[in-house]
Amino acid sequence: MTTYDYISADNHLDTHWIPADLWQARLPAKFREDGPKVQETDDGSYWFWEGRRNDGSAAGSSNAKYLEQFRSQGVEIEDGALPPSDPKYMLEHMDMSRIYSSVIFSAVRKWDVRDPELCKAVYRAFNDYAVEMNKVSPDRIIMLPALPTQYPEECIAEFDRLAKEGVRGFEFPPFDVAKPAFDECWDPLWARANEAGITMCTHIGGPAASALPPQQRGAHLAFLSTAPFNLSNICAELIFSGVFERHPDLDFLFAECRIGWVPFLIQWMDRQTVERKPDPITPIKMLPSEYAKRNCRFSFEEDYMGTELMKLDWNELGKMAIWGSDYPHTQGTWPDVSGPIDKMFEGIDAETKRNVLWNHAADMFDIKGP
């Protein structure tokens, strides 16, 4: 029997691990020609849609190349496997790390699908797949349906459609939104999530049509180094636009953004509230720090500055922090998560440690436990 010590609030299903038939099996016939499909090229297997080559695919001749990240760590994987989308491997790999449940973010938010109707159909098909995956092991596999935030009305329709299926959370991609998070067009979505008790989640990243900066003159490393901060704006927009004032039971997860910078953001938001006039349209009654502690969680995988601040109880950071392994990414803490966790949490009281590694995620996603 496995003894489970952790819940991961940030795992991933990257494009290259998605089953090749996901969209061809689920899209309406009129979208299949332009819809996502895996094709072979002279330099390996790739995803194509709308006549354009996009990300690579492990569901083809490139399989061995992608599996090397597992095999290099001594993990046995059979040829042709797609571990992050195969429940058998997903659960085995979680057991290896003593992780009971995983909240899984997909890569669909990164896809540049230019035809609006095809884009909506692509999201719907993926979300149907996510619902199917969640039924395999409902308390352990929590794959988030993603909302096409370029189309607010479609987001509302998808929320209503999938809430009936018992989903525990939705991903709200913030980088290609039709309107900023503070805009009133999103109020119906926040109200639905608040009433249904379904957690909204957002993840670091960038616009779908923008590639990562090149590995040239430090541009690539500069982007990766500053990526944790690119959720600070949506957090501030949600708080100052009164979203949590109007919807006090709405939980919001800011994923893979780390936590070392969070106390400063909260202190600085509080200072704006004290030193400046309140917003004339959406004044808030509490300090931003109070909304952050009540409604927001920020996930990290290995953040030693963050845990040092947690020891100091800086802005009660332990109330807002939530851990994620970042599986299967190499920068994360998998398969041996215990070493970094033991180092980070040395000197932190047992209650705070349990809250960050288990209770916060269990509460947000209604995880019962073994």
C-alpha positions in Angstrom: 0.0 0.0 0.0 1.3 3.5 -0.9 1.4 6.1 1.8 0.3 9.4 0.3 1.9 12.6 1.6 1.1 15.1 -1.1 -1.4 16.6 -3.5 0.0 18.3 -6.6 -1.9 21.4 -7.7 0.2 21.7 -10.9 0.8 18.9 -13.3 0.8 19.1 -17.1 -0.5 17.5 -20.3 1.8 19.1 -22.9 0.9 19.0 -26.6 3.3 16.3 -27.5 1.8 13.8 -25.0 -1.8 14.2 -26.3 -3.3 11.1 -28.0 -3.2 11.5 -31.8 -7.0 10.8 -32.2 -8.3 13.1 -29.6 -9.7 15.7 -32.0 -10.3 13.5 -35.0 -12.5 11.3 -32.9 -14.4 14.1 -31.3 -14.7 17.0 -33.7 -17.8 17.4 -35.8 -17.1 16.2 -39.4 -17.0 19.7 -40.9 -13.9 20.6 -38.7 -11.8 17.5 -39.1 -9.9 18.5 -42.2 -8.6 21.7 -40.6 -8.7 20.3 -37.1 -5.7 19.0 -35.1 -4.1 15.8 -36.4 -0.7 14.1 -36.1 1.3 13.8 -39.3 4.8 12.4 -40.1 7.5 14.7 -41.6 11.1 14.2 -42.5 12.1 15.2 -39.0 9.6 13.4 -37.0 5.9 13.4 -36.0 4.1 16.8 -35.5 0.7 18.2 -34.8 -0.9 20.1 -37.7 -4.0 22.2 -37.9 -5.3 24.8 -40.3 -2.6 23.5 -42.7 0.2 24.6 -40.4 2.8 22.5 -38.6 2.8 23.2 -34.9 4.2 21.4 -31.9 5.8 18.0 -32.0 4.0 14.8 -31.1 5.1 11.7 -29.2 2.3 9.8 -30.8 4.4 8.8 -33.8 8.0 8.4 -34.9 9.2 11.0 -32.4 8.0 8.8 -29.4 11.5 7.6 -28.4 12.9 11.1 -28.3 10.2 12.3 -25.9 10.3 9.2 -23.7 14.0 9.8 -23.0 13.1 12.3 -20.3 11.6 9.4 -18.3 14.1 6.7 -19.2 17.0 8.9 -18.3 15.7 9.0 -14.8 15.6 5.2 -14.6 11.8 5.0 -15.1 10.7 2.0 -17.3 8.4 3.0 -20.1 7.2 0.8 -23.0 7.7 2.0 -26.5 4.8 4.0 -27.9 3.6 5.1 -24.5 2.2 8.6 -23.7 2.6 8.6 -19.9 1.1 12.1 -19.1 -2.1 11.1 -20.9 -2.2 7.4 -19.9 -4.1 6.8 -16.6 -2.1 3.7 -15.9 1.2 5.6 -16.0 -0.2 8.7 -14.5 -1.3 6.8 -11.4 2.0 4.8 -11.2 4.1 7.9 -11.4 2.0 9.7 -8.8 2.5 6.7 -6.5 6.2 6.8 -7.1 6.2 10.3 -5.5 3.5 9.6 -2.9 1.2 12.0 -4.6 -2.4 11.2 -4.1 -4.1 13.6 -6.5 -3.0 15.8 -9.4 -4.5 18.9 -10.9 -3.6 18.9 -14.5 -3.2 21.8 -16.9 -3.4 21.3 -20.6 -1.5 23.0 -23.4 -4.6 23.9 -25.5 -4.4 27.4 -24.2 -1.1 27.8 -26.1 -2.6 26.8 -29.4 -3.0 29.4 -32.1 -6.2 28.4 -33.8 -7.3 31.3 -36.0 -10.8 30.2 -37.2 -13.2 31.2 -34.4 -15.6 28.3 -34.8 -12.8 25.8 -35.2 -11.2 27.2 -32.1 -14.3 26.8 -30.0 -14.8 23.3 -31.3 -11.2 22.4 -30.4 -11.8 23.5 -26.9 -15.1 21.6 -26.6 -13.5 18.4 -27.9 -10.6 18.7 -25.5 -12.9 19.4 -22.6 -14.9 16.3 -23.4 -11.7 14.4 -23.2 -10.8 16.0 -19.9 -14.2 14.9 -18.5 -13.6 11.3 -19.7 -10.1 11.3 -18.0 -11.5 12.5 -14.7 -13.9 9.6 -14.6 -11.1 7.1 -14.6 -10.1 7.9 -11.0 -12.3 10.8 -9.9 -10.5 11.6 -6.6 -7.0 11.4 -8.1 -7.0 12.6 -11.7 -8.3 16.2 -11.9 -7.8 17.4 -15.5 -9.0 20.9 -15.9 -11.2 21.8 -18.9 -9.9 25.0 -20.5 -12.0 28.0 -21.3 -11.5 29.8 -24.7 -11.2 33.3 -23.1 -11.1 34.9 -26.6 -14.9 34.3 -26.6 -16.6 35.2 -23.3 -20.0 33.9 -24.3 -18.5 30.6 -25.3 -16.8 30.5 -21.9 -20.2 30.8 -20.2 -21.7 28.1 -22.4 -18.8 25.7 -21.6 -19.0 26.4 -17.9 -22.7 25.6 -17.9 -22.2 22.5 -20.0 -19.4 21.0 -18.0 -20.5 22.0 -14.5 -23.3 19.5 -15.0 -20.6 16.8 -15.5 -19.2 17.5 -12.0 -15.9 19.1 -13.0 -13.9 20.5 -10.0 -12.1 23.3 -11.7 -11.7 25.3 -14.9 -8.6 26.9 -16.4 -9.0 30.5 -17.3 -6.1 31.5 -19.6 -5.4 35.2 -19.1 -3.2 36.0 -22.0 -5.6 36.0 -25.0 -8.7 37.3 -23.2 -11.2 39.3 -25.2 -11.5 41.7 -22.3 -9.3 42.0 -19.2 -10.2 40.1 -16.0 -11.6 43.3 -14.4 -14.2 43.7 -17.2 -17.8 43.2 -16.4 -18.2 40.7 -19.2 -16.7 38.1 -16.9 -19.1 38.7 -14.0 -21.5 36.0 -15.1 -18.6 33.5 -15.1 -17.4 34.5 -11.6 -21.0 34.3 -10.3 -21.5 30.8 -11.7 -18.2 29.6 -10.2 -19.0 31.1 -6.8 -22.4 29.6 -6.7 -21.3 26.1 -7.9 -18.2 26.0 -5.7 -16.0 25.3 -8.7 -12.4 26.6 -8.5 -11.1 28.9 -11.2 -7.4 28.4 -12.2 -4.9 30.4 -14.2 -1.4 29.5 -15.2 1.8 31.4 -16.2 2.5 31.6 -19.9 1.9 34.0 -22.7 -0.3 34.6 -25.8 -1.0 31.6 -28.0 0.4 33.2 -31.1 3.7 34.2 -29.5 6.7 31.8 -29.5 9.2 31.6 -26.7 12.0 34.1 -27.1 15.0 32.7 -28.9 18.0 31.4 -27.1 20.0 34.4 -28.1 21.7 37.1 -25.9 19.8 35.7 -22.9 16.3 36.4 -24.2 15.1 32.9 -23.5 16.4 32.7 -20.0 15.2 36.2 -19.2 11.6 35.2 -20.2 11.7 32.1 -18.1 13.2 33.9 -15.1 10.4 36.5 -15.1 7.5 34.3 -16.0 6.4 33.8 -12.4 5.4 37.4 -12.2 3.1 37.5 -15.2 0.1 36.5 -13.1 0.5 39.4 -10.7 -1.7 41.6 -13.0 -4.7 39.4 -13.2 -4.5 38.8 -9.4 -4.6 42.6 -8.8 -7.4 43.1 -11.4 -9.6 40.5 -9.7 -9.1 41.9 -6.3 -9.4 45.6 -7.2 -12.4 45.1 -9.5 -14.3 43.6 -6.5 -14.6 40.1 -7.8 -13.9 38.6 -4.4 -16.0 41.3 -2.7 -19.1 40.3 -4.8 -18.3 36.5 -4.8 -16.8 35.7 -1.3 -16.8 32.0 -1.9 -14.9 32.0 -5.2 -11.6 30.2 -5.0 -8.8 31.2 -7.5 -5.6 29.2 -8.1 -2.6 31.0 -9.7 -0.5 28.1 -10.9 3.3 27.7 -11.2 3.9 31.3 -10.3 6.0 30.5 -7.2 5.5 32.4 -4.0 8.6 34.3 -3.0 7.3 37.5 -4.6 3.7 37.2 -3.4 4.2 38.9 0.0 5.5 42.0 -1.7 2.6 42.2 -4.2 0.1 41.9 -1.3 1.9 44.5 0.8 2.0 46.9 -2.2 -1.6 46.4 -3.0 -2.5 47.2 0.6 -0.4 50.3 0.4 -2.3 51.5 -2.7 -5.6 51.0 -0.9 -4.4 53.1 2.1 -2.7 55.9 0.2 -5.0 56.3 -2.8 -8.7 57.1 -3.3 -10.9 54.0 -3.7 -12.1 53.1 -7.2 -15.4 55.0 -7.9 -17.0 52.0 -9.6 -15.9 49.0 -7.6 -14.7 50.1 -4.2 -13.7 47.2 -1.9 -14.4 47.0 1.8 -11.4 44.9 2.9 -7.6 45.2 2.3 -6.3 43.3 -0.7 -4.3 41.0 1.7 -7.6 39.8 3.2 -9.1 38.8 -0.1 -5.8 37.1 -1.1 -5.7 35.0 2.1 -9.4 34.1 1.8 -9.8 33.5 -2.0 -6.4 33.0 -3.6 -3.8 30.3 -3.7 -0.4 30.5 -5.4 1.4 27.3 -6.4 5.1 26.6 -6.4 7.3 23.5 -6.9 10.7 24.5 -5.5 10.9 28.0 -4.0 13.4 28.3 -1.1 12.9 32.1 -0.8 9.2 31.5 -0.5 9.5 28.9 2.2 11.9 31.2 4.1 9.3 33.9 4.1 6.7 31.3 5.2 8.8 30.6 8.3 8.6 34.3 9.1 4.9 34.1 8.6 5.3 37.1 6.2 1.8 38.3 5.3 0.7 34.8 6.5 2.1 33.3 3.3 1.3 29.8 4.5 -2.4 30.5 4.1 -1.9 31.3 0.4 0.8 28.8 -0.7 0.0 25.5 -2.4 2.4 23.0 -3.7 2.7 21.3 -7.2 5.2 18.9 -8.6 5.1 20.4 -12.2 5.1 16.8 -13.6 6.4 15.8 -16.1 8.6 18.9 -16.6 12.3 18.5 -15.8 12.4 21.7 -13.8 9.8 20.3 -11.4 10.3 17.9 -8.5 9.6 14.5 -9.9 10.1 11.6 -9.4 11.9 12.3 -6.1 9.8 15.1 -4.5 10.7 14.3 -0.9 14.3 15.7 -1.0 13.3 19.3 -2.1 10.2 19.2 0.1 12.1 18.2 3.2 14.7 20.9 2.6 12.1 23.6 1.9 10.0 22.8 4.9 12.7 22.4 7.5 11.7 24.6 10.4 8.1 25.1 9.3 5.4 23.9 11.7 3.6 20.7 10.9 0.2 22.3 10.5 1.4 24.8 7.9 3.3 22.1 6.0 0.2 19.9 5.9 -1.9 22.8 4.7 0.5 23.7 1.8 1.1 20.1 0.7 -2.4 18.7 1.1 -5.2 20.6 2.8 -5.4 23.7 0.6 -5.6 21.6 -2.6 -8.1 19.1 -1.0 -10.4 22.0 0.0 -10.2 23.8 -3.4 -10.9 20.7 -5.4 -13.1 18.7 -3.0 -10.6 15.8 -2.7 -11.7 13.2 -0.2 -8.3 11.4 0.2 -7.5 7.7 0.5 
